Amino acid sequence: MRQKKVPLRKCTGCGEMKEKKELVRIVKAPDLKDENGEVVQAGEISVDFTGKKPGRGAYICRSNVCLASAKKARRLERAFSCKISEEIYNKLEEEFTGE
């Protein structure tokens, strides 16, 4: 019997390939657009512990060191193609320490 492949994802902080279940998914929800196709509301960035929320995802280790590294190099901003405010980083930091 064949073994299933273990899905691997790259941490945006340290750059290591790890198993998907070891990492936390950070997701940007899709933008809300009006009938003309113009963006009404930008998508919210949040932590997805289930891995099932819709939207663009980026993965990061469950450590504040990797989060700080990703913040310093602006890797999450590149992954989501948008500016990320300081309060979102603070919220992510609180959720990592609150686990």
N, C-alpha and C positions, 0 to 999 in steps of 0.2 A: 504494500500500500504506500502511495506517495505521501510525503509530508507536505503540509501547506506551507507556502512561503510566508515568512514573517514580514509584515510591512515595515519598512524603514523610512524615517524622516530625518531631515537635517535640522539641528538646533540652530536658530538664528544667532544665538549668543556665542557659543563656543565653536560652532561649525562641525561638530561631530555627528556622524550618522548613528542613530539609536533606534530601538524599537519604538513604534508609534505609541504603545501604551505607557512607555516610560516618560513621554513628553507631554506638555500641556499645550493645547491648541488655543491660539489667540485668533479671533475671527473678527472681520469687518463685515457687518451686515450690508446687503445691497442698498444702494442709494434709492431714495424715493423720488420718482420723476412724475411730472405732470403730463398731460396729453400731448404737449409739444415736444416732449423729450428732454426738457430742462430739469436740472436737479433742484428739487424743492427742499429736501433734507438729506444731508450726508449720512452715510451708514454709521452706526454706532460700533465702537471697538470694545470687545468684551472677552472675558476668558470663557472658554468652552471646555468644561471638564468632561462632558459626554462625548465630544467629537462629532456631534450630529447637527449643530446649528448651521443654517444656510449662510453662505457667504465665502469670501476669500479667507483662507486660513494660513497661519504661520505657526511654526512649532518652536517651543523653547523648553529647556530643562527646568525642573522645579527648584531652581535656586536663584537667589537674588544676584549672585555673581554673574550668571549668564544674562539676566535681565539688564544689569548695569552695562555689560559689554555690548549688548544689542542697542541700548540707548545711546551709548557713547559713539558708536559707529553708524547710528541712524539706520540700522538694518530693518526695523519694523516699518519705518517710513518708506523705505524702498520697496518692501514687500507689498504694502498697501497702496502705494503711489499717492500718499496724502500726508499732510503735516499732522503730527501727533502731539497733543498738548501735554504739559508737565503733569496735569492732574490725572490723566489716563495712566501715565507711568506710576504715579503714586498709588492709584487704585490697584494696579496689577501687583505692585510690591506688597500691598496690604493683603491681597488675596493669596499670594504665595506664602507669606508668613502666617496667615490665618488657617492654613490647611491642617 
